[in-house]
Amino acid sequence: MGVEAQDRDVTAARLLKSSAKNSYDPYVDIDWAAPLAEGKAYMPLERVSLYGTDLWAKLTPEQRIELSKHEIASIMSVGLWFEIVLMQLLARYVFDLDARTEHAQYAMTEIGDETRHSVMFARTAERLGVPRYGVPKVVHRAAKVFGATAAGPSMFASVLVAEETTDRLQRSMMDDDGIQPLIRSVNRIHVVEEARHVRFAKEEVLRETPKLSKAALQRHRLRTALVAFGVIDSMVDARIYRSVGIDPREGRAAALANPHFHETRRWMAEKIVPFLRESGLIGGRSEGIWRRAHLV
């Protein structure tokens, strides 16, 4: 076994031990029958996409809370969909590994985590009683190709973008008494388990990126930037605005022009952007895509 393989297994052994000690079953660890709390938001109101706009000013306090419910449900629905894509990626990744290694076994453990997370998010949306939200058709079609072909540093970098942006939002809520208890419980479970996934993906990025040629680096930068744009731009399904009587096209246009929403996107990406820049996966021409997405 080479030095790199040994290093991978050392990390994996540590993550497997953590998984054994700190894993949750959402069926058991969340009280799905508990009533929703009246008057509590479902996400920080200052992070809702219309916050600070003229449309927001016209909403009643009750409508603002209702919109927060639909917006967090949309973010969770897109998150669970992306985790399904991640499961495809990890299954393909493990396909070529030696299953006897701890590195492979941790990757399989992560697939199990993501399965539970997807079910947890789906049950949350169901409990909130919202319509089905999701990504646009063009993103859905592109993900089929990405899930079947992505590999190398950009695969793990794309995972990090999706996980770290949502993690930033979830960490801001899980200890906030003003947020619905159900949402806080879901966020707490996800934050604890995703910390292991982030560590696993970051180490793969750091190991594999230095091996890339200049041309390959540009390709991986572009793929990462395109996925980052697709993920962040799809989190808020425009149909959520119907919940408070706003036309979806008008709501989306207002959100996309909203400097508060731009700042929320940058805030969500604040932890992952420096890491990807330092590792070489943000830079060159592809950086314009990150700027257009308001992630840098």
C-alpha positions as CSV (number, residue, x, y, z in Angstrom):
1,M,0.0,0.0,0.0
2,G,1.4,3.4,-1.0
3,V,1.8,6.4,1.3
4,E,-1.2,8.2,-0.2
5,A,-3.4,5.2,0.2
6,Q,-2.3,4.8,3.8
7,D,-3.0,8.5,4.4
8,R,-6.5,8.1,2.9
9,D,-7.2,5.1,5.2
10,V,-6.1,7.0,8.3
11,T,-8.6,9.7,7.6
12,A,-11.3,7.2,6.7
13,A,-10.7,5.3,9.9
14,R,-11.2,8.4,11.9
15,L,-14.4,9.3,10.0
16,L,-15.7,5.8,10.4
17,K,-15.2,6.0,14.2
18,S,-17.0,9.3,14.2
19,S,-19.9,7.9,12.2
20,A,-20.3,5.0,14.7
21,K,-20.5,7.5,17.6
22,N,-22.5,10.4,16.0
23,S,-25.1,9.1,13.5
24,Y,-28.8,9.7,13.7
25,D,-32.0,8.0,12.6
26,P,-34.5,10.8,11.6
27,Y,-37.4,8.4,12.1
28,V,-36.4,8.0,15.8
29,D,-34.6,11.3,16.6
30,I,-37.1,13.7,15.3
31,D,-40.6,14.2,16.8
32,W,-42.6,14.3,13.6
33,A,-45.9,14.4,15.4
34,A,-45.1,17.6,17.4
35,P,-47.2,20.6,16.3
36,L,-45.6,23.4,14.5
37,A,-45.0,26.5,16.6
38,E,-47.2,29.5,15.9
39,G,-45.5,32.7,15.1
40,K,-42.0,31.2,14.6
41,A,-40.2,31.6,11.3
42,Y,-38.9,28.6,9.3
43,M,-35.6,30.3,8.4
44,P,-34.1,33.7,9.4
45,L,-36.3,36.3,7.8
46,E,-33.3,38.4,6.8
47,R,-32.2,35.4,4.6
48,V,-35.4,35.1,2.7
49,S,-34.9,36.0,-0.9
50,L,-37.3,38.9,-1.0
51,Y,-36.1,40.5,2.3
52,G,-35.6,44.3,1.8
53,T,-37.6,44.5,-1.5
54,D,-40.8,46.5,-2.1
55,L,-42.6,43.2,-2.3
56,W,-41.4,42.3,1.1
57,A,-42.6,45.6,2.5
58,K,-46.1,44.8,1.4
59,L,-46.2,41.4,3.2
60,T,-47.8,41.0,6.6
61,P,-45.8,39.4,9.4
62,E,-47.8,36.2,8.8
63,Q,-47.1,36.2,5.1
64,R,-43.4,36.6,5.8
65,I,-43.4,33.6,8.0
66,E,-45.4,31.7,5.4
67,L,-42.9,32.6,2.7
68,S,-40.0,31.5,4.9
69,K,-41.7,28.1,5.2
70,H,-42.0,27.6,1.5
71,E,-38.4,28.9,0.9
72,I,-36.8,26.6,3.4
73,A,-38.8,23.7,1.9
74,S,-37.5,24.6,-1.5
75,I,-33.9,24.7,-0.2
76,M,-34.4,21.3,1.5
77,S,-36.0,19.8,-1.6
78,V,-33.2,20.9,-3.9
79,G,-30.7,19.7,-1.2
80,L,-32.2,16.2,-1.1
81,W,-32.2,16.1,-4.9
82,F,-28.5,17.0,-5.0
83,E,-27.8,14.4,-2.3
84,I,-29.3,11.8,-4.7
85,V,-26.9,13.0,-7.3
86,L,-24.1,12.7,-4.8
87,M,-25.1,9.1,-4.0
88,Q,-24.7,8.3,-7.7
89,L,-21.2,9.9,-7.7
90,L,-20.1,8.1,-4.6
91,A,-21.5,4.7,-5.9
92,R,-19.4,5.2,-9.1
93,Y,-16.4,6.2,-7.1
94,V,-16.6,3.1,-4.9
95,F,-17.1,0.9,-7.9
96,D,-13.3,1.2,-8.7
97,L,-12.0,1.0,-5.1
98,D,-10.9,-2.0,-3.0
99,A,-13.9,-2.5,-0.7
100,R,-11.6,-3.9,1.9
101,T,-10.0,-0.5,2.5
102,E,-11.4,1.9,5.1
103,H,-11.4,4.6,2.5
104,A,-13.9,2.7,0.4
105,Q,-15.9,1.7,3.5
106,Y,-16.2,5.3,4.6
107,A,-17.5,6.3,1.1
108,M,-20.2,3.6,1.4
109,T,-21.0,4.9,4.9
110,E,-21.5,8.3,3.5
111,I,-24.0,6.9,0.9
112,G,-26.0,5.6,3.9
113,D,-25.9,9.0,5.6
114,E,-27.1,10.7,2.4
115,T,-29.9,8.3,2.0
116,R,-31.2,9.1,5.5
117,H,-30.7,12.9,4.9
118,S,-32.8,12.7,1.7
119,V,-35.6,10.9,3.5
120,M,-35.4,13.4,6.3
121,F,-35.7,16.4,4.0
122,A,-38.5,14.8,2.1
123,R,-40.5,14.0,5.3
124,T,-39.9,17.6,6.4
125,A,-41.4,19.0,3.2
126,E,-44.3,16.6,3.6
127,R,-44.8,17.7,7.3
128,L,-44.8,21.4,6.3
129,G,-47.6,20.6,3.8
130,V,-46.0,22.5,0.9
131,P,-46.1,21.7,-2.9
132,R,-43.4,19.8,-4.6
133,Y,-40.4,22.1,-5.2
134,G,-37.3,21.3,-7.2
135,V,-34.7,22.4,-9.8
136,P,-35.5,23.6,-13.3
137,K,-35.8,21.0,-16.1
138,V,-32.5,22.2,-17.6
139,V,-30.6,21.6,-14.4
140,H,-32.3,18.2,-13.9
141,R,-31.2,17.1,-17.4
142,A,-27.7,18.4,-16.9
143,A,-27.4,16.6,-13.5
144,K,-28.1,13.3,-15.3
145,V,-24.9,13.8,-17.3
146,F,-23.0,15.1,-14.3
147,G,-24.0,12.2,-12.1
148,A,-22.9,9.7,-14.8
149,T,-19.6,11.3,-15.8
150,A,-18.2,13.6,-13.0
151,A,-14.9,12.5,-11.5
152,G,-11.8,13.9,-9.9
153,P,-11.4,17.2,-8.0
154,S,-14.3,19.0,-9.5
155,M,-16.6,16.2,-8.4
156,F,-15.6,16.6,-4.8
157,A,-15.5,20.4,-5.1
158,S,-19.1,20.4,-6.4
159,V,-20.1,18.3,-3.4
160,L,-18.5,20.9,-1.2
161,V,-20.3,23.8,-2.8
162,A,-23.7,22.2,-2.2
163,E,-22.9,21.0,1.3
164,E,-21.0,24.1,2.7
165,T,-23.5,26.7,1.4
166,T,-26.5,24.9,3.0
167,D,-24.4,24.2,6.1
168,R,-23.8,27.9,6.6
169,L,-27.5,28.6,6.6
170,Q,-28.3,25.6,8.8
171,R,-25.7,26.5,11.5
172,S,-27.3,29.9,11.8
173,M,-30.7,28.3,12.6
174,M,-30.0,25.2,14.7
175,D,-29.6,27.1,18.0
176,D,-32.0,30.0,17.2
177,D,-35.0,29.9,19.5
178,G,-36.9,32.0,17.0
179,I,-36.9,29.2,14.4
180,Q,-39.4,26.3,14.3
181,P,-38.2,23.4,16.5
182,L,-38.7,20.9,13.7
183,I,-36.4,22.9,11.4
184,R,-33.8,23.2,14.2
185,S,-33.8,19.4,14.8
186,V,-33.4,18.7,11.1
187,N,-30.6,21.2,10.8
188,R,-28.7,19.9,13.9
189,I,-28.7,16.3,12.5
190,H,-27.5,17.4,9.1
191,V,-24.8,19.7,10.4
192,V,-23.2,17.0,12.6
193,E,-23.2,14.4,9.9
194,E,-22.2,16.7,7.0
195,A,-19.1,17.8,8.9
196,R,-17.6,14.3,8.1
197,H,-18.6,14.5,4.5
198,V,-17.0,17.9,4.1
199,R,-13.7,16.6,5.6
200,F,-13.7,13.6,3.3
201,A,-14.3,15.8,0.2
202,K,-11.8,18.5,1.1
203,E,-9.0,15.9,1.6
204,E,-9.7,14.5,-1.9
205,V,-9.6,18.0,-3.4
206,L,-6.3,18.7,-1.7
207,R,-4.8,15.3,-2.8
208,E,-5.9,15.4,-6.5
209,T,-5.8,19.0,-7.6
210,P,-2.0,19.4,-7.5
211,K,-1.8,16.4,-10.0
212,L,-3.7,18.3,-12.7
213,S,-2.1,19.7,-15.8
214,K,-2.8,23.3,-16.7
215,A,-5.5,22.3,-19.2
216,A,-7.1,19.8,-16.8
217,L,-7.2,22.4,-14.1
218,Q,-9.1,24.8,-16.3
219,R,-11.6,22.1,-17.1
220,H,-12.1,21.3,-13.4
221,R,-12.4,25.0,-12.6
222,L,-15.1,25.4,-15.2
223,R,-17.1,22.3,-14.1
224,T,-17.0,23.5,-10.5
225,A,-18.1,27.0,-11.4
226,L,-21.0,25.7,-13.5
227,V,-22.2,23.4,-10.8
228,A,-21.9,26.1,-8.2
229,F,-24.0,28.4,-10.3
230,G,-26.6,25.7,-11.0
231,V,-26.9,24.7,-7.3
232,I,-27.2,28.2,-5.8
233,D,-29.5,29.5,-8.5
234,S,-31.8,26.5,-8.2
235,M,-32.3,26.6,-4.4
236,V,-35.2,28.9,-4.5
237,D,-38.0,27.6,-6.7
238,A,-39.9,30.6,-8.1
239,R,-43.2,28.8,-7.4
240,I,-42.7,29.5,-3.7
241,Y,-43.9,33.1,-4.2
242,R,-47.4,31.9,-5.0
243,S,-47.8,31.0,-1.3
244,V,-48.1,34.7,-0.6
245,G,-49.9,35.8,-3.7
246,I,-46.9,36.9,-5.7
247,D,-46.5,35.9,-9.4
248,P,-43.5,33.6,-9.6
249,R,-41.9,35.6,-12.4
250,E,-42.3,38.8,-10.5
251,G,-40.9,37.2,-7.3
252,R,-37.9,35.7,-9.0
253,A,-37.1,39.0,-10.8
254,A,-37.2,40.9,-7.5
255,A,-35.1,38.3,-5.8
256,L,-32.4,38.2,-8.5
257,A,-32.2,42.0,-8.4
258,N,-32.1,42.1,-4.6
259,P,-28.8,43.2,-3.1
260,H,-29.8,41.6,0.3
261,F,-30.2,38.2,-1.5
262,H,-26.9,38.7,-3.3
263,E,-25.2,39.2,0.1
264,T,-27.0,36.1,1.5
265,R,-25.5,34.0,-1.4
266,R,-22.0,35.4,-0.7
267,W,-22.5,34.8,3.0
268,M,-23.5,31.2,2.4
269,A,-20.4,30.6,0.3
270,E,-18.1,32.4,2.6
271,K,-16.5,29.3,4.1
272,I,-16.0,27.3,0.9
273,V,-14.8,30.0,-1.5
274,P,-11.5,30.6,0.2
275,F,-10.8,26.9,0.4
276,L,-11.5,26.4,-3.3
277,R,-9.5,29.4,-4.3
278,E,-6.5,28.3,-2.2
279,S,-6.7,24.8,-3.7
280,G,-6.7,26.2,-7.2
281,L,-10.3,25.4,-8.2
282,I,-11.4,29.1,-8.4
283,G,-9.5,31.2,-10.8
284,G,-9.0,32.2,-14.4
285,R,-11.9,32.8,-16.7
286,S,-14.3,30.6,-14.8
287,E,-14.3,33.1,-11.9
288,G,-16.7,35.3,-13.8
289,I,-19.3,32.5,-13.3
290,W,-18.9,32.7,-9.6
291,R,-19.4,36.5,-9.7
292,R,-22.5,36.2,-11.8
293,A,-23.9,33.8,-9.2
294,H,-23.1,36.3,-6.5
295,L,-20.9,33.8,-4.7
296,V,-17.8,35.9,-4.6
